[in-house]
Amino acid sequence: MKTFDFAQRIKLDARSKIPLKDQLRREISQAILTNKLSPMHALPPVTMMAARLDMSESDVIAAMDDLVAKKMLKKSQDVYHVT
């Protein structure tokens, strides 16, 4: 799956009581756990994800950094990769 294909497949519900950053974290972690994102797969740039998902860059970063802390992602030079 190409990086940008993955970004197009993410579905978030702005009306949900669950914050968007938590929904994004769940979507990415599910994609990793179900092997839709393979190891070393680079995620789309934060700015692109924020624009595509209509959410703040800081919320995208918070979701990604949570997954870094859980060792599901690795960050290298502002690019997030699946571990």
N, C-alpha and C positions, 0 to 999 in steps of 0.2 A: 504494500500500500504506500503510495507516495505521501510525503509530508502534507501536501495541501489537500489531498483527498481526505485524509484523516480530519483535518480542520473542518471540512465541509460536512462531515458526518456527525459532528458533535451537536447534540440537541440539549438545550437548556430551557428551562421554564421560568421566565421572569416573574410570573405570578405566584410561583411556589413560595412557601415559607422557608424553604431551604435556600440559604444564600448562594448566589451564582458561583462564588469561588469553591464552595463545597460541592456543588453539582459538577463543576469542571473537574475537580480532583477525583470525584467518583467516576466520571466518564473516562478519564485517562487511566486510572487504576484498573478499571474493568477491561479496557482495551489491552493493557499489559497482561493482566491475569488470563485473558482468553486468547492470548497470542495474536491479537490483531495488530499489535505493535511489537516488533521483535527487538531483541537486544541491539544496542547501538543505533536504533532508529532515532533520527533527529526530529524533534517536534518543531512545528512552525514557529517563527519568531513571535515574541510576546506582542509586539505591536500589531502583527497581522491577526493573531488570535483575538486580541482585545477588540479590534475593529470588526472582525467577522462575527464575534459573539456578543457584540454591543455591551461590553463590560470594561471596567477600568483596567489599565495596565497593572496597577498595583494589586488588584484582585487576581489577575492571571499569575503574576509573580508569586503571590501568597500561596495559591494552589500548587504551583510547580515546586516552590520551596518546601512545602509540606511533603511532597512526594520525594524530594531529595532527602529530607530528614528520615523518611521511611525506607530509603535505599532503593526506591523504585526508579528514580531518575538520577542523573548525574549532570551537573552544570559545568560547562567548560567554555570560557570566553563568551558568556551571555547566550550560549546555545544549550538547550536541554536535550539530553539523550536518554533513552531507555537503558537501564543497567542490565 
